Amino acid sequence: MKWVSRILHIGLNKAVKNYYEEEMYMIQTNIMFNQELVNVNLIGTDHKLIPSLLHALKTNKITLGSIQKPLVQVDLYSSEAILYSEEGDKYRVPLF
C-alpha cells in the first residue's frame, strides 16, 4: 500500500504546502497453529507481536472454541488480531 499525505505549514503571512510520500508495506510471515501453517499479515506492526499472538491463541478458549474449520489467515494489528477460517468466517482476538 502506498499513500500520499499533505501537510499545510503556515508561516509569516503565507502558507506553504508540502507534499511527501510515505510507503507502508504489509509484511507477511507464517506460524504453526494446530499443526497447520497459517499466513500472518503484519499490518502496522512488526514481528515482535508474534509471541503475543501465540499467547492469545493459546489462552482465548472462548473464541477459538467456536472456530470449526482451520485458520487460513491472520491479520495482526498492534492491539488485536483478526482470524479468518477456511469458510471465510472472521474472529477478533484482543492482544495483551
GULUM-58904 format. One record per atom (N, C-alpha, C): residue number from 1; residue in one letter; chain; atom name; x, y, z. Coordinates in Angstrom, 2 decimals, m for minus. Layout:
<rs>
+------+------+-------+------+---------+---------+---------+
| resi | resn | chain | name |       x |       y |       z |
+------+------+-------+------+---------+---------+---------+
|  NUM |    a |     A |   CA |       X |       Y |       Z |
...
+------+------+-------+------+---------+---------+---------+
</rs>
This chain:
<rs>
+------+------+-------+------+---------+---------+---------+
| resi | resn | chain | name |       x |       y |       z |
+------+------+-------+------+---------+---------+---------+
|    1 |    m |     A |    N |    0.84 |   m1.16 |    0.00 |
|    1 |    m |     A |   CA |    0.00 |    0.00 |    0.00 |
|    1 |    m |     A |    C |    0.89 |    1.23 |    0.00 |
|    2 |    k |     A |    N |    0.43 |    2.24 |   m0.65 |
|    2 |    k |     A |   CA |    1.18 |    3.48 |   m0.70 |
|    2 |    k |     A |    C |    0.18 |    4.62 |   m0.68 |
|    3 |    w |     A |    N |    0.48 |    5.66 |    0.04 |
|    3 |    w |     A |   CA |   m0.41 |    6.80 |    0.05 |
|    3 |    w |     A |    C |    0.40 |    8.09 |    0.09 |
|    4 |    v |     A |    N |   m0.23 |    9.15 |   m0.30 |
|    4 |    v |     A |   CA |    0.41 |   10.46 |   m0.29 |
|    4 |    v |     A |    C |   m0.34 |   11.31 |    0.71 |
|    5 |    s |     A |    N |    0.40 |   11.94 |    1.62 |
|    5 |    s |     A |   CA |   m0.20 |   12.80 |    2.63 |
|    5 |    s |     A |    C |    0.15 |   14.25 |    2.32 |
|    6 |    r |     A |    N |   m0.68 |   15.15 |    2.75 |
|    6 |    r |     A |   CA |   m0.46 |   16.57 |    2.53 |
|    6 |    r |     A |    C |   m0.42 |   17.27 |    3.88 |
|    7 |    i |     A |    N |    0.60 |   18.10 |    4.07 |
|    7 |    i |     A |   CA |    0.73 |   18.88 |    5.30 |
|    7 |    i |     A |    C |    0.72 |   20.34 |    4.92 |
|    8 |    l |     A |    N |    0.01 |   21.15 |    5.66 |
|    8 |    l |     A |   CA |   m0.05 |   22.58 |    5.41 |
|    8 |    l |     A |    C |    0.71 |   23.29 |    6.53 |
|    9 |    h |     A |    N |    1.81 |   23.95 |    6.17 |
|    9 |    h |     A |   CA |    2.58 |   24.72 |    7.14 |
|    9 |    h |     A |    C |    2.20 |   26.19 |    6.98 |
|   10 |    i |     A |    N |    1.88 |   26.82 |    8.05 |
|   10 |    i |     A |   CA |    1.52 |   28.24 |    7.98 |
|   10 |    i |     A |    C |    2.67 |   29.05 |    8.57 |
|   11 |    g |     A |    N |    3.27 |   29.90 |    7.74 |
|   11 |    g |     A |   CA |    4.39 |   30.74 |    8.18 |
|   11 |    g |     A |    C |    3.92 |   32.18 |    8.33 |
|   12 |    l |     A |    N |    4.86 |   33.10 |    8.31 |
|   12 |    l |     A |   CA |    4.52 |   34.52 |    8.43 |
|   12 |    l |     A |    C |    3.80 |   34.99 |    7.17 |
|   13 |    n |     A |    N |    2.52 |   35.22 |    7.29 |
|   13 |    n |     A |   CA |    1.66 |   35.74 |    6.22 |
|   13 |    n |     A |    C |    1.65 |   34.88 |    4.96 |
|   14 |    k |     A |    N |    2.03 |   33.64 |    5.03 |
|   14 |    k |     A |   CA |    1.94 |   32.79 |    3.85 |
|   14 |    k |     A |    C |    1.78 |   31.33 |    4.28 |
|   15 |    a |     A |    N |    1.20 |   30.60 |    3.42 |
|   15 |    a |     A |   CA |    1.01 |   29.18 |    3.66 |
|   15 |    a |     A |    C |    1.82 |   28.42 |    2.61 |
|   16 |    v |     A |    N |    2.58 |   27.46 |    3.06 |
|   16 |    v |     A |   CA |    3.39 |   26.66 |    2.16 |
|   16 |    v |     A |    C |    2.88 |   25.23 |    2.23 |
|   17 |    k |     A |    N |    2.57 |   24.70 |    1.07 |
|   17 |    k |     A |   CA |    2.09 |   23.32 |    1.03 |
|   17 |    k |     A |    C |    3.27 |   22.40 |    0.77 |
|   18 |    n |     A |    N |    3.44 |   21.43 |    1.63 |
|   18 |    n |     A |   CA |    4.48 |   20.42 |    1.44 |
|   18 |    n |     A |    C |    3.82 |   19.08 |    1.22 |
|   19 |    y |     A |    N |    4.27 |   18.40 |    0.22 |
|   19 |    y |     A |   CA |    3.77 |   17.07 |   m0.06 |
|   19 |    y |     A |    C |    4.88 |   16.08 |    0.22 |
|   20 |    y |     A |    N |    4.52 |   14.98 |    0.80 |
|   20 |    y |     A |   CA |    5.51 |   13.94 |    0.99 |
|   20 |    y |     A |    C |    4.85 |   12.59 |    0.77 |
|   21 |    e |     A |    N |    5.65 |   11.67 |    0.36 |
|   21 |    e |     A |   CA |    5.15 |   10.33 |    0.13 |
|   21 |    e |     A |    C |    5.67 |    9.42 |    1.25 |
|   22 |    e |     A |    N |    4.79 |    8.59 |    1.72 |
|   22 |    e |     A |   CA |    5.16 |    7.63 |    2.75 |
|   22 |    e |     A |    C |    4.69 |    6.27 |    2.28 |
|   23 |    e |     A |    N |    5.58 |    5.32 |    2.31 |
|   23 |    e |     A |   CA |    5.24 |    3.99 |    1.86 |
|   23 |    e |     A |    C |    5.04 |    3.08 |    3.05 |
|   24 |    m |     A |    N |    4.03 |    2.24 |    2.96 |
|   24 |    m |     A |   CA |    3.77 |    1.27 |    4.00 |
|   24 |    m |     A |    C |    3.68 |   m0.09 |    3.34 |
|   25 |    y |     A |    N |    4.46 |   m1.01 |    3.81 |
|   25 |    y |     A |   CA |    4.46 |   m2.34 |    3.25 |
|   25 |    y |     A |    C |    3.82 |   m3.30 |    4.24 |
|   26 |    m |     A |    N |    3.05 |   m4.21 |    3.71 |
|   26 |    m |     A |   CA |    2.46 |   m5.24 |    4.55 |
|   26 |    m |     A |    C |    3.43 |   m6.42 |    4.56 |
|   27 |    i |     A |    N |    3.91 |   m6.74 |    5.73 |
|   27 |    i |     A |   CA |    4.86 |   m7.83 |    5.90 |
|   27 |    i |     A |    C |    4.08 |   m9.10 |    6.19 |
|   28 |    q |     A |    N |    4.49 |  m10.19 |    5.59 |
|   28 |    q |     A |   CA |    3.83 |  m11.47 |    5.82 |
|   28 |    q |     A |    C |    4.80 |  m12.46 |    6.42 |
|   29 |    t |     A |    N |    4.28 |  m13.30 |    7.29 |
|   29 |    t |     A |   CA |    5.04 |  m14.40 |    7.86 |
|   29 |    t |     A |    C |    4.08 |  m15.56 |    8.08 |
|   30 |    n |     A |    N |    4.56 |  m16.64 |    8.61 |
|   30 |    n |     A |   CA |    3.72 |  m17.81 |    8.88 |
|   30 |    n |     A |    C |    3.95 |  m18.30 |   10.29 |
|   31 |    i |     A |    N |    2.90 |  m18.88 |   10.86 |
|   31 |    i |     A |   CA |    3.00 |  m19.53 |   12.17 |
|   31 |    i |     A |    C |    2.39 |  m20.92 |   12.05 |
|   32 |    m |     A |    N |    2.74 |  m21.79 |   12.98 |
|   32 |    m |     A |   CA |    2.10 |  m23.09 |   13.08 |
|   32 |    m |     A |    C |    1.05 |  m23.01 |   14.17 |
|   33 |    f |     A |    N |   m0.18 |  m23.38 |   13.84 |
|   33 |    f |     A |   CA |   m1.26 |  m23.39 |   14.81 |
|   33 |    f |     A |    C |   m2.11 |  m24.63 |   14.55 |
|   34 |    n |     A |    N |   m2.24 |  m25.48 |   15.55 |
|   34 |    n |     A |   CA |   m2.96 |  m26.75 |   15.44 |
|   34 |    n |     A |    C |   m2.42 |  m27.59 |   14.27 |
|   35 |    q |     A |    N |   m1.11 |  m27.67 |   14.19 |
|   35 |    q |     A |   CA |   m0.41 |  m28.45 |   13.17 |
|   35 |    q |     A |    C |   m0.72 |  m27.97 |   11.74 |
|   36 |    e |     A |    N |   m1.15 |  m26.74 |   11.60 |
|   36 |    e |     A |   CA |   m1.43 |  m26.14 |   10.30 |
|   36 |    e |     A |    C |   m0.58 |  m24.89 |   10.13 |
|   37 |    l |     A |    N |   m0.10 |  m24.66 |    8.93 |
|   37 |    l |     A |   CA |    0.64 |  m23.45 |    8.61 |
|   37 |    l |     A |    C |   m0.37 |  m22.34 |    8.32 |
|   38 |    v |     A |    N |   m0.27 |  m21.22 |    9.05 |
|   38 |    v |     A |   CA |   m1.22 |  m20.11 |    8.93 |
|   38 |    v |     A |    C |   m0.46 |  m18.87 |    8.49 |
|   39 |    n |     A |    N |   m0.96 |  m18.20 |    7.45 |
|   39 |    n |     A |   CA |   m0.38 |  m16.96 |    6.96 |
|   39 |    n |     A |    C |   m0.74 |  m15.82 |    7.91 |
|   40 |    v |     A |    N |    0.26 |  m15.01 |    8.31 |
|   40 |    v |     A |   CA |    0.03 |  m13.86 |    9.20 |
|   40 |    v |     A |    C |    0.46 |  m12.60 |    8.47 |
|   41 |    n |     A |    N |   m0.47 |  m11.67 |    8.32 |
|   41 |    n |     A |   CA |   m0.20 |  m10.36 |    7.73 |
|   41 |    n |     A |    C |    0.06 |   m9.37 |    8.85 |
|   42 |    l |     A |    N |    1.24 |   m8.80 |    8.89 |
|   42 |    l |     A |   CA |    1.59 |   m7.81 |    9.91 |
|   42 |    l |     A |    C |    1.20 |   m6.44 |    9.38 |
|   43 |    i |     A |    N |    0.14 |   m5.88 |    9.92 |
|   43 |    i |     A |   CA |   m0.41 |   m4.62 |    9.41 |
|   43 |    i |     A |    C |   m0.16 |   m3.53 |   10.45 |
|   44 |    g |     A |    N |    0.73 |   m2.63 |   10.15 |
|   44 |    g |     A |   CA |    1.05 |   m1.55 |   11.06 |
|   44 |    g |     A |    C |    1.82 |   m2.01 |   12.28 |
|   45 |    t |     A |    N |    2.41 |   m3.17 |   12.22 |
|   45 |    t |     A |   CA |    3.19 |   m3.71 |   13.33 |
|   45 |    t |     A |    C |    4.34 |   m4.53 |   12.77 |
|   46 |    d |     A |    N |    5.08 |   m5.17 |   13.63 |
|   46 |    d |     A |   CA |    6.20 |   m5.98 |   13.17 |
|   46 |    d |     A |    C |    6.18 |   m7.34 |   13.86 |
|   47 |    h |     A |    N |    7.20 |   m8.11 |   13.63 |
|   47 |    h |     A |   CA |    7.27 |   m9.48 |   14.12 |
|   47 |    h |     A |    C |    7.33 |   m9.59 |   15.64 |
|   48 |    k |     A |    N |    7.56 |   m8.50 |   16.34 |
|   48 |    k |     A |   CA |    7.68 |   m8.53 |   17.80 |
|   48 |    k |     A |    C |    6.36 |   m8.90 |   18.48 |
|   49 |    l |     A |    N |    5.24 |   m8.79 |   17.77 |
|   49 |    l |     A |   CA |    3.94 |   m9.15 |   18.36 |
|   49 |    l |     A |    C |    3.56 |  m10.61 |   18.13 |
|   50 |    i |     A |    N |    4.39 |  m11.37 |   17.43 |
|   50 |    i |     A |   CA |    4.09 |  m12.79 |   17.19 |
|   50 |    i |     A |    C |    3.96 |  m13.55 |   18.52 |
|   51 |    p |     A |    N |    4.87 |  m13.36 |   19.51 |
|   51 |    p |     A |   CA |    4.66 |  m14.06 |   20.79 |
|   51 |    p |     A |    C |    3.34 |  m13.71 |   21.47 |
|   52 |    s |     A |    N |    2.91 |  m12.45 |   21.38 |
|   52 |    s |     A |   CA |    1.61 |  m12.06 |   21.95 |
|   52 |    s |     A |    C |    0.47 |  m12.73 |   21.21 |
|   53 |    l |     A |    N |    0.59 |  m12.85 |   19.89 |
|   53 |    l |     A |   CA |   m0.42 |  m13.54 |   19.11 |
|   53 |    l |     A |    C |   m0.51 |  m15.01 |   19.52 |
|   54 |    l |     A |    N |    0.63 |  m15.67 |   19.63 |
|   54 |    l |     A |   CA |    0.63 |  m17.08 |   20.02 |
|   54 |    l |     A |    C |    0.05 |  m17.27 |   21.42 |
|   55 |    h |     A |    N |    0.37 |  m16.37 |   22.34 |
|   55 |    h |     A |   CA |   m0.19 |  m16.44 |   23.69 |
|   55 |    h |     A |    C |   m1.71 |  m16.26 |   23.65 |
|   56 |    a |     A |    N |   m2.18 |  m15.30 |   22.85 |
|   56 |    a |     A |   CA |   m3.63 |  m15.07 |   22.74 |
|   56 |    a |     A |    C |   m4.32 |  m16.29 |   22.14 |
|   57 |    l |     A |    N |   m3.68 |  m16.92 |   21.16 |
|   57 |    l |     A |   CA |   m4.28 |  m18.10 |   20.54 |
|   57 |    l |     A |    C |   m4.36 |  m19.28 |   21.52 |
|   58 |    k |     A |    N |   m3.42 |  m19.36 |   22.45 |
|   58 |    k |     A |   CA |   m3.43 |  m20.44 |   23.44 |
|   58 |    k |     A |    C |   m4.43 |  m20.18 |   24.56 |
|   59 |    t |     A |    N |   m4.63 |  m18.92 |   24.93 |
|   59 |    t |     A |   CA |   m5.43 |  m18.61 |   26.12 |
|   59 |    t |     A |    C |   m6.87 |  m18.21 |   25.84 |
|   60 |    n |     A |    N |   m7.20 |  m17.79 |   24.64 |
|   60 |    n |     A |   CA |   m8.55 |  m17.33 |   24.33 |
|   60 |    n |     A |    C |   m9.41 |  m18.52 |   23.88 |
|   61 |    k |     A |    N |   m9.84 |  m19.32 |   24.83 |
|   61 |    k |     A |   CA |  m10.57 |  m20.55 |   24.55 |
|   61 |    k |     A |    C |  m11.99 |  m20.30 |   24.05 |
|   62 |    i |     A |    N |  m12.60 |  m19.19 |   24.44 |
|   62 |    i |     A |   CA |  m13.98 |  m18.92 |   24.04 |
|   62 |    i |     A |    C |  m14.06 |  m18.68 |   22.54 |
|   63 |    t |     A |    N |  m13.21 |  m17.80 |   22.03 |
|   63 |    t |     A |   CA |  m13.21 |  m17.53 |   20.59 |
|   63 |    t |     A |    C |  m12.74 |  m18.73 |   19.80 |
|   64 |    l |     A |    N |  m11.64 |  m19.32 |   20.23 |
|   64 |    l |     A |   CA |  m11.07 |  m20.42 |   19.47 |
|   64 |    l |     A |    C |  m11.93 |  m21.67 |   19.52 |
|   65 |    g |     A |    N |  m12.74 |  m21.81 |   20.57 |
|   65 |    g |     A |   CA |  m13.64 |  m22.95 |   20.66 |
|   65 |    g |     A |    C |  m14.76 |  m22.90 |   19.64 |
|   66 |    s |     A |    N |  m15.08 |  m21.70 |   19.16 |
|   66 |    s |     A |   CA |  m16.17 |  m21.57 |   18.19 |
|   66 |    s |     A |    C |  m15.69 |  m21.72 |   16.75 |
|   67 |    i |     A |    N |  m14.39 |  m21.80 |   16.53 |
|   67 |    i |     A |   CA |  m13.86 |  m21.97 |   15.17 |
|   67 |    i |     A |    C |  m13.96 |  m23.44 |   14.79 |
|   68 |    q |     A |    N |  m14.73 |  m23.72 |   13.75 |
|   68 |    q |     A |   CA |  m14.95 |  m25.10 |   13.32 |
|   68 |    q |     A |    C |  m13.94 |  m25.55 |   12.28 |
|   69 |    k |     A |    N |  m13.59 |  m24.68 |   11.35 |
|   69 |    k |     A |   CA |  m12.65 |  m25.01 |   10.27 |
|   69 |    k |     A |    C |  m11.28 |  m24.42 |   10.61 |
|   70 |    p |     A |    N |  m10.22 |  m24.97 |   10.04 |
|   70 |    p |     A |   CA |   m8.87 |  m24.46 |   10.32 |
|   70 |    p |     A |    C |   m8.69 |  m23.00 |    9.89 |
|   71 |    l |     A |    N |   m7.79 |  m22.33 |   10.57 |
|   71 |    l |     A |   CA |   m7.45 |  m20.96 |   10.20 |
|   71 |    l |     A |    C |   m6.62 |  m20.96 |    8.94 |
|   72 |    v |     A |    N |   m6.85 |  m19.96 |    8.10 |
|   72 |    v |     A |   CA |   m6.05 |  m19.83 |    6.89 |
|   72 |    v |     A |    C |   m5.25 |  m18.54 |    6.86 |
|   73 |    q |     A |    N |   m5.71 |  m17.54 |    7.64 |
|   73 |    q |     A |   CA |   m5.03 |  m16.24 |    7.61 |
|   73 |    q |     A |    C |   m5.30 |  m15.50 |    8.90 |
|   74 |    v |     A |    N |   m4.32 |  m14.69 |    9.30 |
|   74 |    v |     A |   CA |   m4.45 |  m13.80 |   10.45 |
|   74 |    v |     A |    C |   m3.97 |  m12.42 |   10.03 |
|   75 |    d |     A |    N |   m4.76 |  m11.39 |   10.31 |
|   75 |    d |     A |   CA |   m4.33 |  m10.01 |   10.15 |
|   75 |    d |     A |    C |   m3.95 |   m9.52 |   11.54 |
|   76 |    l |     A |    N |   m2.67 |   m9.24 |   11.74 |
|   76 |    l |     A |   CA |   m2.16 |   m8.86 |   13.06 |
|   76 |    l |     A |    C |   m1.96 |   m7.35 |   13.12 |
|   77 |    y |     A |    N |   m2.69 |   m6.71 |   14.03 |
|   77 |    y |     A |   CA |   m2.57 |   m5.28 |   14.28 |
|   77 |    y |     A |    C |   m1.87 |   m5.10 |   15.62 |
|   78 |    s |     A |    N |   m1.66 |   m3.87 |   16.05 |
|   78 |    s |     A |   CA |   m0.92 |   m3.63 |   17.29 |
|   78 |    s |     A |    C |   m1.69 |   m4.02 |   18.54 |
|   79 |    s |     A |    N |   m3.02 |   m4.08 |   18.49 |
|   79 |    s |     A |   CA |   m3.78 |   m4.40 |   19.70 |
|   79 |    s |     A |    C |   m4.76 |   m5.56 |   19.53 |
|   80 |    e |     A |    N |   m4.87 |   m6.09 |   18.33 |
|   80 |    e |     A |   CA |   m5.79 |   m7.19 |   18.09 |
|   80 |    e |     A |    C |   m5.38 |   m7.99 |   16.87 |
|   81 |    a |     A |    N |   m5.97 |   m9.14 |   16.74 |
|   81 |    a |     A |   CA |   m5.75 |   m9.99 |   15.58 |
|   81 |    a |     A |    C |   m7.12 |  m10.38 |   15.03 |
|   82 |    i |     A |    N |   m7.24 |  m10.38 |   13.72 |
|   82 |    i |     A |   CA |   m8.44 |  m10.83 |   13.05 |
|   82 |    i |     A |    C |   m8.11 |  m12.18 |   12.42 |
|   83 |    l |     A |    N |   m8.83 |  m13.22 |   12.82 |
|   83 |    l |     A |   CA |   m8.59 |  m14.57 |   12.35 |
|   83 |    l |     A |    C |   m9.60 |  m14.91 |   11.26 |
|   84 |    y |     A |    N |   m9.14 |  m15.56 |   10.21 |
|   84 |    y |     A |   CA |  m10.01 |  m15.96 |    9.10 |
|   84 |    y |     A |    C |   m9.97 |  m17.49 |    8.99 |
|   85 |    s |     A |    N |  m11.15 |  m18.10 |    8.97 |
|   85 |    s |     A |   CA |  m11.21 |  m19.55 |    8.83 |
|   85 |    s |     A |    C |  m11.34 |  m19.93 |    7.36 |
|   86 |    e |     A |    N |  m11.29 |  m21.23 |    7.09 |
|   86 |    e |     A |   CA |  m11.41 |  m21.74 |    5.73 |
|   86 |    e |     A |    C |  m12.72 |  m21.34 |    5.07 |
|   87 |    e |     A |    N |  m13.79 |  m21.26 |    5.86 |
|   87 |    e |     A |   CA |  m15.11 |  m20.92 |    5.32 |
|   87 |    e |     A |    C |  m15.34 |  m19.42 |    5.17 |
|   88 |    g |     A |    N |  m14.34 |  m18.60 |    5.54 |
|   88 |    g |     A |   CA |  m14.47 |  m17.16 |    5.40 |
|   88 |    g |     A |    C |  m14.98 |  m16.46 |    6.65 |
|   89 |    d |     A |    N |  m15.18 |  m17.21 |    7.74 |
|   89 |    d |     A |   CA |  m15.61 |  m16.58 |    8.99 |
|   89 |    d |     A |    C |  m14.46 |  m15.78 |    9.58 |
|   90 |    k |     A |    N |  m14.82 |  m14.65 |   10.25 |
|   90 |    k |     A |   CA |  m13.84 |  m13.79 |   10.88 |
|   90 |    k |     A |    C |  m14.04 |  m13.80 |   12.38 |
|   91 |    y |     A |    N |  m12.92 |  m13.79 |   13.12 |
|   91 |    y |     A |   CA |  m12.95 |  m13.77 |   14.58 |
|   91 |    y |     A |    C |  m11.95 |  m12.74 |   15.06 |
|   92 |    r |     A |    N |  m12.33 |  m11.99 |   16.08 |
|   92 |    r |     A |   CA |  m11.45 |  m10.96 |   16.65 |
|   92 |    r |     A |    C |  m10.89 |  m11.49 |   17.96 |
|   93 |    v |     A |    N |   m9.55 |  m11.36 |   18.11 |
|   93 |    v |     A |   CA |   m8.88 |  m11.75 |   19.35 |
|   93 |    v |     A |    C |   m8.05 |  m10.57 |   19.82 |
|   94 |    p |     A |    N |   m8.34 |  m10.03 |   21.02 |
|   94 |    p |     A |   CA |   m7.52 |   m8.92 |   21.54 |
|   94 |    p |     A |    C |   m6.15 |   m9.43 |   21.98 |
|   95 |    l |     A |    N |   m5.15 |   m8.57 |   21.86 |
|   95 |    l |     A |   CA |   m3.79 |   m8.89 |   22.30 |
|   95 |    l |     A |    C |   m3.47 |   m8.09 |   23.55 |
|   96 |    f |     A |    N |   m2.83 |   m8.75 |   24.50 |
|   96 |    f |     A |   CA |   m2.41 |   m8.08 |   25.74 |
|   96 |    f |     A |    C |   m0.94 |   m8.25 |   25.95 |
+------+------+-------+------+---------+---------+---------+
</rs>
